Amino acid sequence: MTGANGMLGTDLCAVLEESHEVHGYDIDDFSIVDAKRTAAVVSEVSPSIIVHAAAFTDVDGCEDDRHKATRVNTLGTANVARAAREAGCFLVFISTDYVFDGSKGSPYKETDEPRPINHYGLTKVYGEMIIRDLAPRHLVVRTSWLFGPNGKNFVDTIIEKASKNGSVRVVDDQRGCPTYTYHLAAGLRDVIAKGLEGTVHLTNSGDATWFDLARCAIETAGIDAEITPVGTSAFPTKARRPAYTVLASDVLGKAGIEPLPPWECGLREYLIRQGLIKDEGG
Ligand SMILES: NC(=O)c1ccc[n+]([C@@H]2O[C@H](COP(=O)([O-])OP(=O)(O)OC[C@H]3O[C@@H](n4cnc5c(N)ncnc54)[C@H](OP(=O)(O)O)[C@@H]3O)[C@@H](O)[C@H]2O)c1
């Protein structure tokens, strides 16, 4: 696995280790930008499956340093794809809802045309194209709005701000599917076990705005804070964000795979795991 120390990678390693021998690598081991080293590690380990979760994931940072974003997310992905092809192994690529422009206004299916509006999304779309082109056996998994204990995430930021300041302003005109990394990791284990190939959307069920997610986190954690909905223009960012990237899946149902639990369940489990609320069962 690449990106093994990241927010998703850490939970995914733990989940997959229950049933597989996992070799996890991250930037401290080698950079996927180094084609020779990537090929050498893959050839040495000779895995049956590679999960490629490494990426430059700072969406605004990708605008600041477009060369790095392209090198890591597109060329790095090409290096992993070539190595997977040489080793004859199955390649799972983690992609994003930000491949879409957000103008559809109804949930995006696997067959919808990507049209990214920021550089991060563009580098991931090119990554997807390269995977399809270079890796004969692959699965592109698009997911979204991740939160988990092993990385900087929106839920932690909101809880910290609300606790410290007693009030938060949160964007209410971007809608997506918040997803708990542990639930996603279990879902990835299941789609891999089913031998799914092609492209699949995998997120917690249901959708929300950032405001909805923040309100649920603050209320569930029992924090006494005022929360105000604001428009995207209240927080100018380097990268444009798509207004609507709810992901739906035709593929999961057809493969007989259960959807992931509602995002509110993911949030509750996450807050329990972080010790912010008690586990009262049920
Ligand atoms: N976070 C989200 O909301 C979200 C949503 C949709 C899709 N995704 C996708 O899901 C995957 C996992 O995301 P995540 O949030 O878990 O990301 P993350 O926490 O940033 O983890 C990515 C890991 O990849 C490493 N990495 C960066 N450049 C590398 C390189 N050149 N060679 C090897 N490793 C490198 C990172 O190291 P450093 O931390 O040192 O850079 C980090 O440990 C990514 O492919 C991302 O595009 C994420």
The ligand as a Tripos MOL2 file, in Angstrom:
@<TRIPOS>MOLECULE
LIG
   48    52     1     0     0
SMALL
NO_CHARGES

@<TRIPOS>ATOM
      1 N1         -9.0040   13.6090    2.5360 N.am      1 LIG1
      2 C1        -10.0910   13.6130    1.7980 C.2       1 LIG1
      3 O1        -11.1220   14.2330    2.1470 O.2       1 LIG1
      4 C2        -10.1360   12.8360    0.5090 C.ar      1 LIG1
      5 C3        -11.3070   12.8900   -0.2650 C.ar      1 LIG1
      6 C4        -11.3560   12.1650   -1.4530 C.ar      1 LIG1
      7 C5        -10.2840   11.3880   -1.8510 C.ar      1 LIG1
      8 N2         -9.1650   11.3710   -1.0990 N.ar      1 LIG1
      9 C6         -8.0350   10.5400   -1.5760 C.3       1 LIG1
     10 O2         -7.8220    9.5120   -0.6310 O.3       1 LIG1
     11 C7         -6.4410    9.1780   -0.5600 C.3       1 LIG1
     12 C8         -5.9920    9.2470    0.8930 C.3       1 LIG1
     13 O3         -6.2610   10.5590    1.3730 O.3       1 LIG1
     14 P1         -5.8670   10.9960    2.8420 P.3       1 LIG1
     15 O4         -6.7970   12.0750    3.2480 O.co2     1 LIG1
     16 O5         -5.6640    9.7860    3.6850 O.co2     1 LIG1
     17 O6         -4.4610   11.6960    2.5240 O.3       1 LIG1
     18 P2         -3.2080   11.9450    3.4670 P.3       1 LIG1
     19 O7         -3.5820   11.8350    4.9080 O.co2     1 LIG1
     20 O8         -2.6030   13.2220    2.9780 O.co2     1 LIG1
     21 O9         -2.2850   10.7110    3.1030 O.3       1 LIG1
     22 C9         -1.5580   10.6470    1.9090 C.3       1 LIG1
     23 C10        -0.1800   10.1160    2.2460 C.3       1 LIG1
     24 O10         0.5890   10.0870    1.0470 O.3       1 LIG1
     25 C11         1.8900   10.5770    1.3600 C.3       1 LIG1
     26 N3          2.5940   11.0980    0.1950 N.ar      1 LIG1
     27 C12         2.5320   12.3600   -0.3230 C.ar      1 LIG1
     28 N4          3.3800   12.4680   -1.3540 N.ar      1 LIG1
     29 C13         3.9940   11.2550   -1.4970 C.ar      1 LIG1
     30 C14         4.9910   10.7600   -2.3770 C.ar      1 LIG1
     31 N5          5.5310   11.5230   -3.3270 N.pl3     1 LIG1
     32 N6          5.3780    9.4730   -2.2370 N.ar      1 LIG1
     33 C15         4.8520    8.6810   -1.2750 C.ar      1 LIG1
     34 N7          3.9140    9.0990   -0.4090 N.ar      1 LIG1
     35 C16         3.4890   10.3830   -0.5160 C.ar      1 LIG1
     36 C17         1.5940   11.6730    2.3680 C.3       1 LIG1
     37 O11         2.7580   12.0810    3.0600 O.3       1 LIG1
     38 P3          2.8230   13.6080    3.5950 P.3       1 LIG1
     39 O12         1.6790   13.7640    4.5580 O.co2     1 LIG1
     40 O13         4.1550   13.7150    4.2230 O.co2     1 LIG1
     41 O14         2.6380   14.4880    2.3970 O.co2     1 LIG1
     42 C18         0.5620   11.0110    3.2540 C.3       1 LIG1
     43 O15         1.1500   10.2310    4.2730 O.3       1 LIG1
     44 C19        -5.7150   10.1640   -1.4880 C.3       1 LIG1
     45 O16        -5.4530    9.5280   -2.7090 O.3       1 LIG1
     46 C20        -6.7200   11.2830   -1.6890 C.3       1 LIG1
     47 O17        -6.5640   11.8950   -2.9480 O.3       1 LIG1
     48 C21        -9.0580   12.0630    0.0810 C.ar      1 LIG1
@<TRIPOS>BOND
     1     1     2 1
     2     2     3 2
     3     2     4 1
     4     4     5 ar
     5     4    48 ar
     6     5     6 ar
     7     6     7 ar
     8     7     8 ar
     9     8     9 1
    10     8    48 ar
    11     9    10 1
    12     9    46 1
    13    10    11 1
    14    11    12 1
    15    11    44 1
    16    12    13 1
    17    13    14 1
    18    14    15 2
    19    14    16 1
    20    14    17 1
    21    17    18 1
    22    18    19 2
    23    18    20 1
    24    18    21 1
    25    21    22 1
    26    22    23 1
    27    23    24 1
    28    23    42 1
    29    24    25 1
    30    25    26 1
    31    25    36 1
    32    26    27 ar
    33    26    35 ar
    34    27    28 ar
    35    28    29 ar
    36    29    30 ar
    37    29    35 ar
    38    30    31 1
    39    30    32 ar
    40    32    33 ar
    41    33    34 ar
    42    34    35 ar
    43    36    37 1
    44    36    42 1
    45    37    38 1
    46    38    39 2
    47    38    40 1
    48    38    41 1
    49    42    43 1
    50    44    45 1
    51    44    46 1
    52    46    47 1
@<TRIPOS>SUBSTRUCTURE
     1 LIG1         1 GROUP 0 **** ****
